[in-house]
């Protein structure tokens, strides 16, 4: 099972804090977006392993764009 993490607003990618195959806990910061001079952390809502990072620093994302895919660890 996997969870797709999507952008909630139009923003630019300020930093990417995780890599593919990296384990993450629920609440971990994956990416920091920047919009109107504000930094917005994108958090994992599940515990798992990063399967895909779909953005790079400097990219502009639209609302609904895929940021990352997390392979969910069964509880």
KEVOVO-252021 format. One record per residue (C-alpha): residue in three letters; x negated, y, z negated. Coordinates in Angstrom, 1 decimal, padded with zeros to 4 digits. Layout:
<lodos>
<lodo code="Ala" c1="X" c2="Y" c3="Z"/>
...
</lodos>
This chain:
<lodos>
<lodo code="Unk" c1="000.0" c2="000.0" c3="000.0"/>
<lodo code="Unk" c1="-001.2" c2="003.5" c3="000.7"/>
<lodo code="Unk" c1="-000.2" c2="007.1" c3="-000.1"/>
<lodo code="Unk" c1="-000.6" c2="009.9" c3="002.5"/>
<lodo code="Unk" c1="-001.6" c2="013.2" c3="000.9"/>
<lodo code="Unk" c1="-000.2" c2="016.2" c3="002.9"/>
<lodo code="Unk" c1="-000.7" c2="019.9" c3="002.9"/>
<lodo code="Unk" c1="002.1" c2="021.8" c3="001.1"/>
<lodo code="Unk" c1="001.3" c2="025.1" c3="002.8"/>
<lodo code="Unk" c1="-000.7" c2="026.8" c3="005.6"/>
<lodo code="Unk" c1="-004.2" c2="027.2" c3="004.3"/>
<lodo code="Unk" c1="-007.9" c2="026.7" c3="005.2"/>
<lodo code="Unk" c1="-010.0" c2="023.9" c3="003.7"/>
<lodo code="Unk" c1="-012.4" c2="025.5" c3="001.2"/>
<lodo code="Unk" c1="-014.0" c2="022.3" c3="000.0"/>
<lodo code="Unk" c1="-013.7" c2="018.5" c3="000.2"/>
<lodo code="Unk" c1="-014.6" c2="016.9" c3="-003.1"/>
<lodo code="Unk" c1="-014.2" c2="013.2" c3="-002.3"/>
<lodo code="Unk" c1="-015.6" c2="010.7" c3="000.3"/>
<lodo code="Unk" c1="-014.2" c2="007.6" c3="002.0"/>
<lodo code="Unk" c1="-014.3" c2="004.5" c3="-000.2"/>
<lodo code="Unk" c1="-014.6" c2="006.6" c3="-003.4"/>
<lodo code="Unk" c1="-012.3" c2="005.5" c3="-006.2"/>
<lodo code="Unk" c1="-010.0" c2="008.2" c3="-007.6"/>
<lodo code="Unk" c1="-007.7" c2="008.4" c3="-010.6"/>
<lodo code="Unk" c1="-004.3" c2="010.0" c3="-010.7"/>
<lodo code="Unk" c1="-004.8" c2="013.8" c3="-011.1"/>
<lodo code="Unk" c1="-008.2" c2="013.8" c3="-009.4"/>
<lodo code="Unk" c1="-008.9" c2="016.9" c3="-007.2"/>
<lodo code="Unk" c1="-009.4" c2="015.7" c3="-003.6"/>
<lodo code="Unk" c1="-009.6" c2="019.0" c3="-001.7"/>
<lodo code="Unk" c1="-009.5" c2="022.7" c3="-002.5"/>
<lodo code="Unk" c1="-007.5" c2="024.8" c3="-000.1"/>
<lodo code="Unk" c1="-007.6" c2="028.6" c3="000.2"/>
<lodo code="Unk" c1="-004.7" c2="030.8" c3="001.1"/>
<lodo code="Unk" c1="-004.4" c2="034.5" c3="000.6"/>
<lodo code="Unk" c1="-007.7" c2="034.5" c3="-001.4"/>
<lodo code="Unk" c1="-006.3" c2="031.9" c3="-003.9"/>
<lodo code="Unk" c1="-007.9" c2="028.5" c3="-004.3"/>
<lodo code="Unk" c1="-005.3" c2="025.7" c3="-004.5"/>
<lodo code="Unk" c1="-006.4" c2="022.2" c3="-005.6"/>
<lodo code="Unk" c1="-004.9" c2="019.2" c3="-003.9"/>
<lodo code="Unk" c1="-004.5" c2="016.4" c3="-006.5"/>
<lodo code="Unk" c1="-004.2" c2="012.7" c3="-006.2"/>
<lodo code="Unk" c1="-000.8" c2="011.5" c3="-007.4"/>
<lodo code="Unk" c1="-002.0" c2="007.8" c3="-007.6"/>
<lodo code="Unk" c1="-005.0" c2="005.8" c3="-008.7"/>
<lodo code="Unk" c1="-006.8" c2="004.2" c3="-005.8"/>
<lodo code="Unk" c1="-009.6" c2="004.4" c3="-003.2"/>
<lodo code="Unk" c1="-010.0" c2="007.1" c3="-000.5"/>
<lodo code="Unk" c1="-009.2" c2="005.3" c3="002.8"/>
<lodo code="Unk" c1="-009.4" c2="008.4" c3="005.0"/>
<lodo code="Unk" c1="-010.2" c2="012.1" c3="004.8"/>
<lodo code="Unk" c1="-008.4" c2="013.9" c3="007.7"/>
<lodo code="Unk" c1="-009.9" c2="017.4" c3="007.1"/>
<lodo code="Unk" c1="-013.2" c2="019.1" c3="007.0"/>
<lodo code="Unk" c1="-014.4" c2="022.4" c3="005.4"/>
<lodo code="Unk" c1="-013.2" c2="025.3" c3="007.5"/>
<lodo code="Unk" c1="-010.2" c2="023.5" c3="009.0"/>
<lodo code="Unk" c1="-006.8" c2="025.2" c3="009.0"/>
<lodo code="Unk" c1="-004.0" c2="023.0" c3="007.9"/>
<lodo code="Unk" c1="-000.3" c2="023.5" c3="008.5"/>
<lodo code="Unk" c1="002.4" c2="022.5" c3="006.1"/>
<lodo code="Unk" c1="002.8" c2="018.7" c3="006.3"/>
<lodo code="Unk" c1="-000.6" c2="018.0" c3="007.9"/>
<lodo code="Unk" c1="-002.4" c2="014.9" c3="006.6"/>
<lodo code="Unk" c1="-005.2" c2="015.7" c3="004.2"/>
<lodo code="Unk" c1="-006.1" c2="012.2" c3="003.0"/>
<lodo code="Unk" c1="-004.9" c2="008.7" c3="002.7"/>
<lodo code="Unk" c1="-005.4" c2="006.8" c3="-000.5"/>
<lodo code="Unk" c1="-005.3" c2="003.0" c3="-000.8"/>
<lodo code="Unk" c1="-003.2" c2="002.5" c3="-004.0"/>
<lodo code="Unk" c1="-004.5" c2="000.2" c3="-006.7"/>
<lodo code="Unk" c1="-001.8" c2="-002.0" c3="-008.0"/>
<lodo code="Unk" c1="-001.0" c2="-001.5" c3="-011.7"/>
</lodos>
